[in-house]
């Protein structure tokens, strides 16, 4: 069997540290977990943790970005490409909200720390690709005849939806939609007002009623009035 390369060993060490950090943050809370605790749980030295992530805050942000990357992978793996646009947007928000709602206390800390990034923090290289994929959903809906207009090649619409998503996330993490029995139930409560607002957004883009023919006599059942 071929021994792992240096790059593979480095990545394995990084993954072990991330998993250990996530577990210790959940068990002890972010404030009480230490680099030494995390290093011991990961089976590495404290110096190795610092070499990978810089400090505890950098490690927290890396955990956050890793969580979001996993959630985004679930979005695109389970998205129904034939569904109406409103259902697709709702799906995107619900999957992300569920990821946050699974560990709400830690999620609040993670989200708060991302609002004011430092120069040395790991870059968030996930947002732009995510917005582009959401924009592609808008473009596809326009092509299907669900929308009559779409300025900015869909990117402005994607940014508008993301603003709605953030409002729901802030409200959900802030407890404004109540506390429910499961992460899925919490996510459903968070997504409900966002879905309603997204429906209004689509109306502003000329969303067609279910029985209204679109270009080429394409019928859409995508949007609720």
N, C-alpha and C positions, 0 to 999 in steps of 0.2 A: 504494500500500500504506500502510495506516495505521501511523504510527510507534508503538512500544510506549509504554504509559503509564508513569508514574513507578513505580506499584506493580509493573508487569511488569518494569521494569528492575531494581528492587530485588530481586525474587524471582530473576531471572536471575543477578544478582550473588551472591546467597546460594547458589544452586545451584552456581555455578562455584567458590565458595570451599569448599563442602562436598566437591566432587569433588576439588579440588586437595589439600585437607587429607587426605582419605582416601588418596590416592596417596602423599603425602609421609610420612604416618604409616607406611604399609606399607613404603616404600622406606628410610626413615631410622630408623624407630622413633619412638615418641611423644616420648621424652626428647630426641632430637636434632633433631627437626623444629622449625623456628622460625616465628614469625608472618611474618617477612620472606620466608622460603622459600615459604610457602604463598601469600602475597600475590602474589609474583612469578609463581608457577605459575598463579594464577587470573587474572592480568592486572589486578589491582586494587592499591590502596595498602594499606599496613599499617593505616592508620587505618580503612579500610573494613572490614577483617577484624574489628578491635576493635569497631567500631560495630555490627556484626551479632551478634557472639558474646561480646564482653566480654574474654575472654582465651583462652589456648590450651586450658585445661581446659573452658571453656564450648564451645569448638569441638569438642573430643573428644566431649563429651556429646551435642552436636547430631548428630555423625556416628553415634553409637551409636543415638540415637532414630530417625534416618533409616533405619539398617539394619534396626531392629526393625519400623518401619512398612512397609518393603518386604517383609519376611518375613511379616508378618501379612496383607498384601494377597495374597501367594501362598497362604497358608493358605486364606483364604475363597474365592479364585478356583478352587482345585483340590479343595476338600472335597466328598466324595461325601455328599450329604444323605440318601441311602438306606442308607448303611453303618451297621453296628452302632455303638453308642456307643464301645465300646473301640477300634474302628478309627479313629473320628473323633478321639478324644483322642490316640491314637498319632500320627496324621497331624499334629495341631497341634504336638506336641512335636518330631517329626522335622523338620518344616520349619524351626522356630526353631533347633534344634540344628545343622542344616546351615548356616544363616547364620553361626552362631558358629564352626563348625568350618572354614569356608572360610579364615578368617584367625585361627587360634587365639591367636597371640601378642598381636596387637592386641586381640582379643576379651577376653583376660584383663585387659588394662589398662582397657578400656572398662567391663567388668563391675565391676571393683574400684572404679573411681571413682564408680559409681552407688550404691554401698552407703552412702556417707556424703555425701549431697548438701548443698550450701551454699545459703543463702537466695537468692543471686543466680543459681544454676544454672537452666537452662531447665526448666520443669515437665514431668514425665512425665504427659502427658494421655492415654496409650495404655493403661495398665493397666486402669483401670475399664471402658472399653468392651470390652476383650478379655475380661475376666472375665464381663461380661454376655453376650457371645456364647457363651462356653463354658457359662454357666448355661443359655442357651437350648438348647444341645445336650442337657443333662441333662433339661430340661423336655420336649423332644421325645421323648427316649427313654422317659421316664415315660408320655407319652401313647401311645406305641407299645406299651406293655406290657413293655418291657425291664426296668424297675425297678418295685418294688412300693411304695417310699416315697421321698420327696424333701423333706427339711426345708428351710426357708428359701427356697423358690421356686427352688432350684437354685444360689443364690449361694454358700452354704456349701460345697456339693459342688465348685463351680468353684474356690473358694479352696483346698480340700483338694487338688484336682488340681494347682493351681499350685504348692503347696508340694512336691508330688512332682516336678514339672517342675524346680523350682529345685534340688532335691537332685541330680537327674541332671545339670543344667548345671554345678553346682559340681564334681561328680565328674568330669565330662568335661573341663572346662577344667583341672582339677587333674591330669589324666593317669591317673586311677584305673581307666579302662576300656581302657587301652592306646592305642597309636598305630597307625592304620591307613592304607591307601594313598590314601584319598580323603576328602573332606569327607562324602560320603554314607555311606561305610563307618564313619567315626567317629560320625556321627549315629546310625547303626543300632546301634552298640555302646552309645552313651549312652542310647538310648531303650529298650533291652531291659529293664533293671531297672525303669524307670519304668512300662512297660507291665504288668509283673508286679504292681507295687504298685497300679496303677490298677485292675487286675482284682480285687484284694482290696478296694479301695474300693467297687467296684460290687457285690461280693458283700455288703458291709455295707449297701448300699442295696437289698438284696433282688433282685439281678440274677437273672433266671430262666435255668435250664438250657435248652440248645437245643431240647429236646423237651417243655418244660413250657409249657402254654398260659397266656397272660396274660389280661388283661381283654378280654372280647369275643372269646375264642379267638384272640388274636393270638399267633403263634409268633415267637420271637426266637432268632437264632443269634449273639447279640452278644457273649457273654462266655465266656471259658475258665475252667474250674474248676481 
